[in-house]
Amino acid sequence: MKIYELRDNDKFRWICTFACVLVSGFMQALIIQMFMNPINLLSSGFTGVALLVEKITSAVFGFSFPVSVGMLVLNIPVALFCSKHISRRFTGFSMLQVAFASFFLRVLDFSPLFEDVLLNVIFGGFLYGIMTVIALKGNASTGGTDFVALYISNKKGKSIWSYVFVFNAVLIVIFGCMFGWEYAGYSILFQFVSTKTIDSFYHRYERMTMQITTTKPDEVIQAYVAEYRHGLSRVDGVGGYSGKKISLLHTVVSSYEIQDIAKLMRKTDPHAVINTFKSQDFYGGFYLKPIE
């Protein structure tokens, strides 16, 4: 029975990831055509490099190197490297996202939604961040610098999206030197909005402290260590109001695990009291589940 459940669950995860990748690729093409191209904005990461190459070849050499082709060419070498250090499944779906975005860019044609530059920058930047989060939540990415960011984040155990913003800012400075500073400034604002959106909605590398008060410590601990690989400490005491023996359990987990862990503990002890708060700094060994 468990084998069939595992297969069904794995199939569901593949379907969810494919759906996230498809939606993300469609959104990326839509944002580029509807919000970015009309006001000459530069995108982030390798998509931005592909857009910059297209603009340089058009202005200097008199021909246009397709953005869709540039996205694929730039992403393939990084994908091959990251497939050995992250996971082949993750890399494969990320490249599928890039392929979808390239395909939609070639076959679809969206008209601008706003005429106002700031509306395009703010809404476009926000939606670009949401698009990236959708791919990441589905255990994929938008390729390019996402590969590098996730590889380093997994090594260091913390988010480095702010460093990605610095890389994008350098790219935009080059863009500004060649094509004018006004739209380079708008592009940096676009990148800032999209980066902050990712930081706000993607919390894989945030650590949370959980404090659990329970009268069934042995059962709760047994259920917890059977499912998770985090350390757990226990302090026995007496309830100040009830006078009964209680135990205070303490553990640090990843933010995306909070709901599942709380559900597991409340199932084991329905009367358990669980308090969670963000861990600002953490020193010591910490298990971070690999990206699948």
N, C-alpha and C positions, 0 to 999 in steps of 0.2 A: 504494500500500500504506500509506504514511504517513497519508494522508487518512482511510482507514478506521480505522487504529489510533487516530488523534486523536478520531474520532467515538465509537469504542467507549470510550475512556478518559473522554471528557466525559460520556457516558451513565452510566458507572459512578460518576463523581463525583456526578452528580445523584441517582442512586439512593441512594448513601451518605448524602448530605446529607438527603434526604427521610427516610431511616430514622432518622437522628440526631434530626431535628426531631420525628418522631412519638414516639420513645421519650422524648425530653426533655419534650414536652407531657404525655404520660401520667404521667411521674414527678412533674411539678410538681403536677398535680391530686391524685395519690396522696399526696404529702407534705403538701399543704395540708389535705386531709381526714383523713389518718391520724395526723399528728404535730402539726400546728399548731392547727387549729380546736379539738380536744379540750381544749387547755390555754390557749387564747386568745392564741396567739402572733401577732406581726405579721411579715409577710414583708418581703423587701427590695424596693427599687426601686418601680416603678410598680404591681407586684402588691401591695406593702405599702400604697401610696396607695389602691388600689382597695379593699383590705380595711378600711382606716381610714375611707374614705367610707361603706362599707357599715355599719360599726359606728356612725358618727356619725348617719347617717340613721335607723338603727333606734332609737338612744337618744334623739335630739332630736326627730325629725319623725314617728316612729311608723311609718315604712315602710322596707323594706330595698331599697337600690339594689344590684342583682346584681353580685357581684365579676366574673363573666365579662364582663358588659357594660362595666364600668368599665375592665377591662384593655384591651379593644379601643379604647375612646374615648380613653384616655390615650396609647396607643401610636401611633395613626395620625398625629398631627401630627409627632412626633419621627421616625417612619419616613419621612415625606415629605421632611423636612430631610436625614436621613442618606443617603437614596437618591441624593442629588446629590453627596455627599462620600465615601461608602464604596463601595458598589456596589449596583446594583438587584437583582442576584441574591441577594446577602447579605441585603439588606433584605427582599426578598420571602419568602425562607425563614424569616427571623426572625419576620415577621408571621404566617407559616403556623404557626410554633411557638406563638405567642400564641393563634391561633385554635384549635389543637388543645387547648391547656391550658384555654381557655374552654369548649370543647365537652365535654371530659372532666369538667370541674367540674359541668356541668349534667346530664349523663346517668349518671355513675357515683356510687356511694355506698360509700366505704370505712369500715370500722369501725376504731376506735383499736387500735393494736398493743400499746402499753404504758399502764399506769396511772401509772407513776412519771414525774414532771415532767422530771427531769434526763435520763432515758433518751430521752424525746421530743425534748428540746432537742438532745442530742448526736447521736443518730442522724438526726433530722430535718435538723439543720444540715449534717451530713456529706453526706447524700444530696442535699440542695439544692445543695451545691457540686458534687457529681458530676454532677447534672442539668445545671447550667450548663456544666460542662466538656464534656459530651457534645455539647451544642449548638455550643459554640465549636470543638471538634475537627472537627465536621462542616461548618465554614464557615458557621455561622449563629449566632444568639444567642437569649436569652430576651426580647429587646426592652427597651424602657424605658431604664433607666440603663445597660444593656449597650451600647446604641447610643452613648450619650454617652461611656462609658468607652473604647470601641474607637475612636471618632472622635478623642478627645484622645490616646489611646495611640499611634495611627498618626502624629499630628502631632508628638508629642514623642519617639516611639521608645522608650518605656518604659511599664511597667505602672502604672496608677493605681487598681488595685482597692482600695488602702488608703483613697483619697479617697472611693470609693464607699461604703466602710464608714462614713466620717464622715457622709455624707449620710443613710445609713440610720439612724445613731445619732440624728441630729437628728429624723428622722421618728418614731423610737421615743420620744424625749423628749416630743414632742407627744402621742403615744399614752398615755404615762405620766401626763401632767398631766390627761388626760380620763378615763382608765379605771383608774388605779392603777399604782403603781410596781413591784409584785412581778412582774407579767407583762411589764412593760416591761423590767425587768432580765433576765428569762429571754429576751426577744426579742433584746436586745443580745448575750447570750451565743450565741444561735442564729446571729446575723449574723456574729459573730466566727469561729465554727466553719466556717460556709459560705465566708467570705472566705478563710480560711487554706487550706481545701481547694482552692479555685480557684487560689490562689498556688502550691500544692504540685504541682498536676497540669497547669496550663496555663502553658507556658514560651515562648510566641511572642516575647515582648519581652526574653528573656534572651539575652545575647551570649556566645559561646564563642570562645576562641582555639584555633586548630589549628596544631600544629607538625609538619611532615612531613619526614622524612629519606628521601631517595630517590637512587638512582643514575641515574634517568631524569627529570631535572627538566624538560626541554623537552617531553616527551610528557605529563607530569602537568600542567604549566601549560597546555598547549594544550587538554587535555580539560576542565580546570577553568574556564578563561575562556570556553569555548564554551557552558557550561551555567549559569554563575553570574556575577553582576554585582558581586562583592566584589573589593576590591584584594588583591594578593598580592605579597609581597617574597621575594627569593631571595638566599641567602648560600652561596657555594661554599666547600668545605673538603675535608679529608681525614679518613677514618675512623681513629680512634685505634687500633683493633684490627686492621682489615683493611689499612689503608694505602691504600685505594682512594679515588678522587675521589668525593665525595658532595655533595649540596646540601641545605640546610635551608630549607624553605619556611614562610612565616608568613602566616596570614590570620585575620581575625575574621569570624565568621558568626553567624546566628541559631541558637539551640539546636535548633529543629525540623529544621534542615538537616543536622545533624551526620552522621547515619547514611547519608544519601544521598551526601554528599560523600566520606565515608570509603570507601563502597562503590565510587564512581567512581574514586577514586585507587588503591585496592587492585586494581581491575580493570586499570588502566593499568600499575601497577607492583606485582605481587604481593608483592614483598619490601619495600615501603615501610613505614616505621615511623611511626605516627601517634600523637601525644600531644595530648590536649584538656584544657582547664581553663577554668573560668568566668572571664569578664572582669568584674571588679567595677566599674570605671569605664572609659568609652571616650569620647574626644574626637576629633572629626573627622567627615568625611562617611561615612555608612553607608547602604547600600541595604537597605530593608526591603520585601519583596515585598508589594504591595497585597492586601487582602482581596478575594477574588473572589466 
